[in-house]
Amino acid sequence: MTDIARRFPQNPLLKPADLPPSEEGLHIICLLNPGVFRFEGKTWLIVRVAENAVQKEGSIFFPVLNEMGKTEIIELPAEHPELITTDPRVIRYMGLDYLTTLSHLRLLCSDDGINFYEPKGPNALFGIGKLEAFGIEDCRVSKIDDTFYLTFTSVSGNGVGVGMRTTKNWRIFERHGMILPPHNKDCAIFEERINGKYYCLHRPSSVDIGGNFIWIAESPDGVHWGNHQCIIKTRKDSWDSTRVGAGAAPIKTDKGWLEIYHGANKQHQYCLGAFLLDLNDPTKVIAHAKDPIMIPTEPYELSGFFGNVVFTNGHVVDGDTITIYYGASDEFVCGATFSIQEILAKLGV
């Protein structure tokens, strides 16, 4: 497999120790998978911040949000016979699943695209209500006209779905609830209407019939979605054999809509790949690269909270250059650049 990413020499750009926790009694375990946008002359990241409670011997602690939006710490005996903790991301207790961490979204900005800092004022978004009780994760940002669309994973005991909020100024947000119900995630909205319609990529999941495939949907208003179609499936014995999911909003090129996506194999190695959709009918796949464009190779990508992972849901485009900001090993935020023409060449167009 080949890798055409040009990684920032400053990687990792952000580590858990670089940010303060959201409240006393919590500490940051991971920084993951930022959404990316430009606003007021700066590059902004909306980073997933995963926190946990300080652990004590003999017990397992993990945070959840109550219906008032306040953090509650759940304590379980570490030796309970119906407690399963083999996955660092998930706790299974009495037949129910809980997350080991509680995620919120933190805004950071940069003047140079490399050095990021938290601005003054409100700069975090938290889960609200029972459908976001286990947190909100992996935000993707799309701008259409003067409105930013934030799609993110809403997690609760009821399942994993896609929530959405919109804003024009990053101070006042309108909540739209859950726009795609469980089990669904990886929702990226195209940044312009096509033939008068909004389009989005998303990833419903099935454990029985079907699989973890990329779908496309259309909408008259950007909120209510229908006419869902499956467009990209996993490929047997390939680097994306187990699951695939959309990255950020597709990039408009003269050849078609270019999408950088993630795929994983049975060994849970996450790589980035690319496919191309028709400009006038994005339900049509024009090309799908056989090999990935980025694979985990650096120490910070191979080892961390959940190693062997590169995962993106945010980028900025400047001419032929795509600058992606990505999560590495589910712990660090990093950056890399790609040439659009080089990716298109791998697609054979």
N, C-alpha and C positions, 0 to 999 in steps of 0.2 A: 504494500500500500504506500502511496505517495502523500506528501504533505507540502502544500504550497503556501502555508501561512508564514508571515514575517512577524514574529513575536516582538513585542516591545522589550528592549533590553532592561527596562525598569521593572518588569514583572517580578512578583505580583504587585499590582498597583495598590491593592487594599487587602489587609489582613484583619482577622477578628479583633486583634489588639488595637487597631487604629481607631476604633469607634467606641464611645461610651455606651453602656447598656441603656435600655429604655427606662428602667426604674431600678430602685434599690432591691437587692435580693436576687437579681438575674445577672447572668453573664452571657456574653456572645460566644456561641460555638462556631458559627459559620457565617460567611458572607457569600451570597450566591447570585448568579444569573440576573444581572441588571437589565432593566429596560433602559433605552437611551433616547435622548431627544436634544434638540438645540432650542434655546430660549434666551432672549435678551443678550445675545452675543456670546453665550457660554455653552459648553457641552455639559449635559446633565445626565447623571445616572440615578435610576430609582432602584436601589439595591435591596434584595431580599436579605433581611437580617434575622438569623435564627438564634433564639435564646433558650436557655434552660436555667433551672434553679440550681444553686450550689448543692451538690450531692453529699450525703452523709452515709457512713458505713451502716449497712444493715437495711437500708431503705432505698427506694427508687423515687425520685421526685421529677415531676414534669408539669409545665404550666398550661393552662387553658384559659379562654376568655369566657366570662359569664355573660348573660344576656344584657347586662348593663355596660359591657365593654371593659370590665375590670379583670385584671389577671388574678387567677386563683391557682394555688399550687396543690397538686394532687400527690399524696404520699402513699406508696405501696410497699409492703414488706418484700425485700429482695429475694427471699427464699420461698415465696408463695408458690405452691405447686401448679397453679394455673396462670403463672406469669412467664411469658416468653420474651426474652430480650436479645435474641441472636442477631437481629438486624439493628444497626446503630440508629436507623431512622424511625423505626416503628416499635412500639410496645404492644404486645397482645396480652390482654388480661381478662379472664373470665369470658373468653370467646369474643371480646370486642377489641378493636384496634384503636390505639392512640399514638400521636406523634411524640417523639422524644424531645422535640423542640417546638417552640411557638414562634412563628414568623410574622414580621411586619415589614413594611416598605419604607426605606429611608432615602431621602433626597440629598444628593451631593452634587457639587458643580466644580467646573474647572475652566480656567482661562486658556490652557494649552492642550487639553485632552489627555494629560498624563497625571498631573498632580490635582487630586480631588479633595474637597473640604466641605464641611457642613456649613451652609450659610446661616445667618441669624434668623430667628423667627421659626414658626412651625415648619417642620421638615420631615414629618413622618405620617404615614397612613397605617391605621390599625384595623383589624377585623371588627365588624359591627354586626351584632345579631347572631342568632343560633346557627345560621348557615356558614358563619365564619369563625366559629368557636375555637377551632384548632389553628386559626391564622389565615393570612393571605400570602400568596407566594408567586414568584416568577412573573412579574408584570411586564407586559409588552405595551409600548406606546406608539400610537399612530396619530398623525395629524392630518385632518381633512378640513380644508378652508381655515377657519380660525379656532377650531376645536380639537383638543387632544383627547383621544379615546384610550383609556387605560383598561386593558383586559388582564385578568389575573386569576390564579387558581384559588378558589374558596374551599376551605377544608373544614369539615365537621364530622361528627359521628353519623350524620346522614349521608355522607359521601363526599366526593370531590367533583366540583363543577366549576364553571367559568362565571366570575363576577365582573361587573364593569362599572366604572365611574368616568365621568367626563369633566373637563375643565377648560376654561379659556385663559386663565391667568395663574394657575397653580396655587391659588389661595382659596378659592371657592370651588367645591366639587359637588356634582350632582350624582347621586347614587341611582343605579338602574337595576339593582338586585342581581339575581343569577340569570344570565341570558342564555346559558346552555347548561342543562341539568346533568347530574351525575350519570355515568362516570365520564368526565370530559375535562380536557385541559389543553394547553399549548395553542391558545387562540390568538391569531394575528390578523388584524384587519388591514386590507389594502388601503393605501393612502390616497386613492382617488376613486370616484365612482366610475363604473364601466357600463356604458349604455344605460345610464341613469340609476344603476343599482350599486349598493354596497356589497362587497364580498369579504369573506374571512376564511382562513384556514383554521381547522381545529382537529382535535384528536379524541374521539370517543374510544372507549376500550371495551373489550370483551374477553372474558376468561374461558369461554366455551367455544361458541361458533364465532368465526371472524378473528380479529386480532387488534393490535395496537397500530392502526393505520391513520394516514392523513386524509381528512375530508375537506371539502369546500362547501360553503353555504352562501346564500344571497339574502339581501334584506332591502326593504324599501326605505328604511329610516335609520339603519345602523344599530337598532336595538332588538327588533323582532326578526328572527332568522328562520329560513326554510329552504326547500329544494336542496337538501343535503346530498352530496355525491362523494363517493370514495375515489380518490385520485392517485394515491401513492401507498403501496403495500410493502410489507417487509419482504426481503429476498432470501430464500433458503441458502444456507452455507455462505452468507455474505457478512460483511461488517455491520449491516443493518438488518440482521435476521430475526431479531426478537421484538424490537419496537422502533417506530419512527415518529417524529413530531416536528411541527413547524418551529422555525426560529422567529425572527422579527418579521415585520411587514415585507412582502415581496418588493423587489427593486425593479423599477421600470427601465428596460433597456430597449434598443432598437430591434433586438432579436426576440423579445418576449419578457414576461415577468420572471425575474430570477429570484429563486427562493433558496436560502441557506437553511438547512434543516439538521436535526440531530438524529442519529441512529445508534442502536446498541445491539450487541450480540449476546449470546448465552452466558458469556463470561462477564457481563455487565460493563464492558468497555464502551464508552460513549465517544463517538467521532462526529465530525461535521461533514455533510455532503451537500449536493446542489441538484436542483432540477429547474426546468424552464416551462412556463405556461404561456398559452397563446394570449396575445395582447387584447384581442377583442372578445375572446371566449376563454376565460381562465379555468374552465373546467377541463380543457384539453391540455394534456401533457405533451410538450414538443420534444423534450429531451430529459434524460435522467442519467447523471454521471455514474459510471460503474464503481469507481474508486472514491474514497473520501477526499476532501480537500484539506482536512486537518485531523490529526490523530494525537492522542496523549503521548508526549515524548519527554517533556521537561520534568524535573523532580517535583515541582509544585503541581503538575498535572497527574503525576503517577501516585503521589502519596498525600493523603489528607484525611478529612472526615470520611469520605467515600471515594477512594482513589480510582485512577485510570479513567478520568472523566474530563472532557471539554464540552461545554454546553453554552449556547448563546441564545438570547432572545432580544438582542439590541445591537444596533449599528448606526453609523452615520456614513453618508456617501459624499465624496468630493471628487467629481470627474470620474476617472477610471478607478479611483481608490475607495475601497470599502474598509472602514475601520470598525472592527467588531470588538465589543467588550464581552468577555465570556467568564463563566464560572469554571474554575479549575479544581478538580477533586472535591467538589462540594464544600470548599472552604475559602477559596481566594477569588478575588476579582482581578482579571488580567486583560491585556489588550493585544491585538494583532491586526495587521493590514493584509488585504488581498487585492489583486488586480481583477477587475470585472472581465477584461478581455482574456485573462489567463483562465478564469473559471469557465467562460464561454467556450474556450478552446477545449477544455476537458469534457465539455458537454457535446462537442463535435458540431458546433454551429458557428 
